[in-house]
Amino acid sequence: MSAEIRRAGPEHWRACRDARLRALADAPHAFASTLERERGFDDEVWQQRLSATSAATFLAWQGDEVVGMATGVPDRADDEFAVPGAWQLVGMWVAPQARGRGIADRLVELVAGHAHASGAVSLVLWVTEVNARARAFYQRIGFVPTGHRQLVRPQEPDHWEIQMIRAFG
């Protein structure tokens, strides 16, 4: 069964919340946040995430179930490793049962297209060093390491992520 991918609006906050919590449970090493932390968010936090006009979240649906998600946001200028004119790919996840079907490719392309149409010159992301499958995926679709590295969470000193970038041509 193929997935239908569409941009999430504020009315999809429950679906985004549920998918995000599933993602954090499925791959706790892949995100800067934690399941425990985000379970504590009230409904307003989830609603605000989808109300931000500067961000774009895309959801992959199979029937009534979200099986993938990805968000693009302008890269923060105050970030130590900010790339001028870039957008950042965050919250990327595909459910285990839906992996290997091209959903991740389509999600990244939609985020990249939105970022480019918004004036971005590149798309950056952070991927954990232990996630070889994700790193290989990103390299396959044109991302290259920038050489920057940072801790995923300060309380876990052995858990690092690397920055990757894909320039728009």
Contacts in CASP RR format, 6 or more apart in sequence:
PFRMAT RR
TARGET T0000
AUTHOR 0000-0000-0000
METHOD contacts of the structure
MODEL  1
MSAEIRRAGPEHWRACRDARLRALADAPHAFASTLERERGFDDEVWQQRL
SATSAATFLAWQGDEVVGMATGVPDRADDEFAVPGAWQLVGMWVAPQARG
RGIADRLVELVAGHAHASGAVSLVLWVTEVNARARAFYQRIGFVPTGHRQ
LVRPQEPDHWEIQMIRAFG
1 62 0 8 1.000
1 63 0 8 1.000
2 62 0 8 1.000
2 101 0 8 1.000
3 60 0 8 1.000
3 61 0 8 1.000
3 62 0 8 1.000
3 67 0 8 1.000
3 68 0 8 1.000
3 98 0 8 1.000
3 101 0 8 1.000
3 103 0 8 1.000
3 106 0 8 1.000
4 60 0 8 1.000
4 61 0 8 1.000
4 62 0 8 1.000
4 63 0 8 1.000
5 58 0 8 1.000
5 59 0 8 1.000
5 60 0 8 1.000
5 61 0 8 1.000
5 103 0 8 1.000
5 106 0 8 1.000
5 107 0 8 1.000
5 110 0 8 1.000
6 58 0 8 1.000
6 59 0 8 1.000
6 61 0 8 1.000
7 56 0 8 1.000
7 57 0 8 1.000
7 58 0 8 1.000
7 59 0 8 1.000
7 110 0 8 1.000
7 114 0 8 1.000
8 15 0 8 1.000
8 16 0 8 1.000
8 50 0 8 1.000
8 57 0 8 1.000
8 58 0 8 1.000
8 59 0 8 1.000
8 69 0 8 1.000
9 50 0 8 1.000
9 57 0 8 1.000
10 47 0 8 1.000
10 50 0 8 1.000
10 51 0 8 1.000
12 50 0 8 1.000
12 57 0 8 1.000
12 59 0 8 1.000
13 43 0 8 1.000
13 46 0 8 1.000
13 47 0 8 1.000
13 49 0 8 1.000
13 50 0 8 1.000
14 46 0 8 1.000
15 59 0 8 1.000
15 66 0 8 1.000
16 46 0 8 1.000
16 49 0 8 1.000
16 50 0 8 1.000
16 57 0 8 1.000
16 59 0 8 1.000
16 66 0 8 1.000
16 69 0 8 1.000
17 41 0 8 1.000
17 46 0 8 1.000
18 66 0 8 1.000
19 59 0 8 1.000
19 66 0 8 1.000
19 68 0 8 1.000
19 69 0 8 1.000
19 93 0 8 1.000
20 38 0 8 1.000
20 69 0 8 1.000
20 91 0 8 1.000
20 93 0 8 1.000
21 35 0 8 1.000
21 38 0 8 1.000
21 39 0 8 1.000
22 93 0 8 1.000
22 95 0 8 1.000
23 30 0 8 1.000
23 31 0 8 1.000
23 69 0 8 1.000
23 91 0 8 1.000
23 93 0 8 1.000
24 31 0 8 1.000
24 33 0 8 1.000
24 34 0 8 1.000
24 35 0 8 1.000
24 38 0 8 1.000
25 35 0 8 1.000
26 93 0 8 1.000
26 95 0 8 1.000
26 96 0 8 1.000
27 93 0 8 1.000
27 131 0 8 1.000
28 34 0 8 1.000
28 35 0 8 1.000
29 128 0 8 1.000
29 130 0 8 1.000
29 131 0 8 1.000
29 152 0 8 1.000
29 159 0 8 1.000
30 93 0 8 1.000
30 127 0 8 1.000
30 128 0 8 1.000
30 131 0 8 1.000
30 134 0 8 1.000
31 91 0 8 1.000
31 152 0 8 1.000
32 126 0 8 1.000
32 152 0 8 1.000
32 153 0 8 1.000
34 153 0 8 1.000
49 55 0 8 1.000
49 57 0 8 1.000
50 57 0 8 1.000
52 73 0 8 1.000
54 73 0 8 1.000
54 74 0 8 1.000
55 71 0 8 1.000
55 72 0 8 1.000
55 73 0 8 1.000
56 71 0 8 1.000
56 72 0 8 1.000
56 73 0 8 1.000
56 111 0 8 1.000
56 114 0 8 1.000
56 115 0 8 1.000
57 69 0 8 1.000
57 70 0 8 1.000
57 71 0 8 1.000
57 72 0 8 1.000
58 69 0 8 1.000
58 70 0 8 1.000
58 71 0 8 1.000
58 107 0 8 1.000
58 110 0 8 1.000
58 111 0 8 1.000
59 66 0 8 1.000
59 68 0 8 1.000
59 69 0 8 1.000
60 66 0 8 1.000
60 67 0 8 1.000
60 68 0 8 1.000
60 69 0 8 1.000
60 94 0 8 1.000
60 98 0 8 1.000
60 103 0 8 1.000
60 106 0 8 1.000
60 107 0 8 1.000
61 67 0 8 1.000
62 98 0 8 1.000
65 95 0 8 1.000
66 95 0 8 1.000
67 94 0 8 1.000
67 95 0 8 1.000
67 97 0 8 1.000
67 98 0 8 1.000
67 103 0 8 1.000
68 93 0 8 1.000
68 94 0 8 1.000
68 95 0 8 1.000
68 98 0 8 1.000
68 103 0 8 1.000
68 107 0 8 1.000
69 91 0 8 1.000
69 92 0 8 1.000
69 93 0 8 1.000
69 107 0 8 1.000
70 89 0 8 1.000
70 90 0 8 1.000
70 91 0 8 1.000
70 92 0 8 1.000
70 93 0 8 1.000
70 104 0 8 1.000
70 107 0 8 1.000
70 108 0 8 1.000
70 110 0 8 1.000
70 111 0 8 1.000
71 89 0 8 1.000
71 90 0 8 1.000
71 91 0 8 1.000
71 92 0 8 1.000
71 111 0 8 1.000
72 87 0 8 1.000
72 88 0 8 1.000
72 89 0 8 1.000
72 90 0 8 1.000
72 111 0 8 1.000
72 114 0 8 1.000
72 115 0 8 1.000
73 87 0 8 1.000
73 88 0 8 1.000
73 90 0 8 1.000
74 85 0 8 1.000
74 86 0 8 1.000
74 87 0 8 1.000
74 88 0 8 1.000
74 118 0 8 1.000
74 120 0 8 1.000
75 82 0 8 1.000
75 83 0 8 1.000
75 85 0 8 1.000
75 86 0 8 1.000
75 87 0 8 1.000
75 88 0 8 1.000
75 124 0 8 1.000
76 82 0 8 1.000
76 88 0 8 1.000
80 150 0 8 1.000
81 146 0 8 1.000
81 148 0 8 1.000
81 150 0 8 1.000
81 163 0 8 1.000
83 122 0 8 1.000
83 124 0 8 1.000
83 146 0 8 1.000
83 165 0 8 1.000
84 121 0 8 1.000
85 119 0 8 1.000
85 120 0 8 1.000
85 121 0 8 1.000
85 122 0 8 1.000
86 120 0 8 1.000
86 121 0 8 1.000
86 122 0 8 1.000
86 123 0 8 1.000
86 124 0 8 1.000
86 165 0 8 1.000
87 111 0 8 1.000
87 115 0 8 1.000
87 118 0 8 1.000
87 120 0 8 1.000
87 122 0 8 1.000
87 123 0 8 1.000
87 124 0 8 1.000
88 123 0 8 1.000
88 124 0 8 1.000
88 125 0 8 1.000
88 126 0 8 1.000
89 108 0 8 1.000
89 111 0 8 1.000
89 112 0 8 1.000
89 123 0 8 1.000
89 124 0 8 1.000
89 125 0 8 1.000
90 125 0 8 1.000
92 104 0 8 1.000
92 107 0 8 1.000
92 108 0 8 1.000
92 125 0 8 1.000
92 134 0 8 1.000
94 100 0 8 1.000
94 103 0 8 1.000
94 104 0 8 1.000
94 107 0 8 1.000
104 137 0 8 1.000
105 141 0 8 1.000
108 123 0 8 1.000
108 141 0 8 1.000
111 123 0 8 1.000
112 123 0 8 1.000
112 166 0 8 1.000
112 168 0 8 1.000
115 123 0 8 1.000
115 168 0 8 1.000
116 168 0 8 1.000
120 168 0 8 1.000
121 167 0 8 1.000
121 168 0 8 1.000
122 165 0 8 1.000
122 166 0 8 1.000
122 167 0 8 1.000
122 168 0 8 1.000
123 143 0 8 1.000
123 165 0 8 1.000
123 166 0 8 1.000
123 168 0 8 1.000
124 146 0 8 1.000
124 163 0 8 1.000
124 164 0 8 1.000
124 165 0 8 1.000
124 166 0 8 1.000
125 138 0 8 1.000
125 143 0 8 1.000
125 163 0 8 1.000
125 164 0 8 1.000
125 165 0 8 1.000
126 150 0 8 1.000
126 161 0 8 1.000
126 162 0 8 1.000
126 163 0 8 1.000
126 164 0 8 1.000
127 134 0 8 1.000
127 135 0 8 1.000
127 138 0 8 1.000
127 161 0 8 1.000
127 162 0 8 1.000
127 164 0 8 1.000
128 134 0 8 1.000
128 152 0 8 1.000
128 159 0 8 1.000
128 160 0 8 1.000
128 161 0 8 1.000
129 135 0 8 1.000
129 149 0 8 1.000
129 160 0 8 1.000
129 161 0 8 1.000
129 162 0 8 1.000
130 159 0 8 1.000
135 162 0 8 1.000
135 164 0 8 1.000
138 164 0 8 1.000
139 164 0 8 1.000
141 166 0 8 1.000
142 166 0 8 1.000
143 164 0 8 1.000
143 165 0 8 1.000
143 166 0 8 1.000
144 164 0 8 1.000
144 165 0 8 1.000
144 166 0 8 1.000
145 162 0 8 1.000
145 163 0 8 1.000
145 164 0 8 1.000
146 162 0 8 1.000
146 163 0 8 1.000
146 164 0 8 1.000
146 165 0 8 1.000
147 162 0 8 1.000
147 163 0 8 1.000
148 162 0 8 1.000
148 163 0 8 1.000
149 160 0 8 1.000
149 161 0 8 1.000
149 162 0 8 1.000
149 163 0 8 1.000
150 160 0 8 1.000
150 161 0 8 1.000
150 163 0 8 1.000
151 157 0 8 1.000
151 159 0 8 1.000
151 160 0 8 1.000
151 161 0 8 1.000
152 159 0 8 1.000
152 160 0 8 1.000
152 161 0 8 1.000
153 159 0 8 1.000
END
